[in-house]
Amino acid sequence: MKIKIKNVLRDMLYPNFGCKLWNNLENRFHVINISTLVKLCQAKILLQILVRKTSRFRWFIFLFISIGNLCYGQEVSIAKPLSVGDTLSRLDATVIFQAGNMPKNCKTLSLDNYKDDLIILDFMNSFCAGCIAAIPKLDSLKNKFEKLKIFMVSPENKEKSLYFFRHNEIARKTKIPMIYGDTILKKLFPHMFISHLVWIKNAKVLAITRPKEVNQENINKVIAGEKINFPIKNDFIKSAKNE
């Protein structure tokens, strides 16, 4: 069914030479899913509406864009999960995430804005007692290093996340932002158990660790550009090493 939908959207975009261009796009971006096609079609239609200003066409545009955003607005093509040593693609690095507990009433963030800093993604949720207990330690480390940016990442929606920050005694005091409603980062960094911490600098995955590796000494080493060899947290194999 998905293949049929893709073909219809592809032909809508490129009726004359769709197959050839389609293959070029697949080779260039690795994965072209229905979401990507919907957005491309939306862009093409919006351009066409500037030429055809009929009321019937406008109603069709409104319906098509509304359905597209409803069904596919949160979806992003992920070519493959990332591991230590891999680099985030430009697409992955520039995704705009919905975020809470941000300064100056900001509601979104992009990892690309912090590419020169050491980024630590802390995968957690509001029911993980160990994750919550570690927040004061992360807060303390964040305050010690100007070049350290820590973001909590939760699959929970906006309402649950805001409730967490308002009613949890520890969460009320933290200044660490949270990416909520995540469906993208967990695909890039799959795991079974939390807390799951991913270290990124200059768009490169430097380490994937447990909480005990997140300390002042190790952060100093990474920011200073020293070689690190932390144990890799991989929930799908027995053991590994960050190289």
BELHUWO-V764241 format. One line per field, one symbol per residue. ss: DSSP state (@ for helix, = for strand, . for the rest). phi: phi as a letter, one per 20 degrees, with the letter a starting at -180 (. if undefined). Layout:
BEGIN
ss = ???
phi = ???
END
This chain:
BEGIN
ss = .@@@@@@@@@@@@....@@@@@@@@@@@@....@@@@@@@@@@@@@@@@.....@@@@@@@@@@@@@@@@@@..............=..@@@@...====..@@@..==.@@@@...======.....@@@@@.@@@@@@@@@@...======....@@@@@@@@@@...@@@...===.....@@@@.......======..======.@@@..@@@@@@@@.......=.........=..
phi = .ffffgfffffffcfecgfffgffffffdmccefgffgfffgffffffffedddfffffffgffffffffecfeecfdfafdcgnfdffgfffdgeefbdmefllfccbcfffcfeeeddedfbbfdefffffefgffgffgfecfedcdcfccfffgfffffgfedegfffefdffcedmfcdffefcfadccfcdddcblmdfeaccefffebffffgffffnffcbffeecfdcfbacfc
END
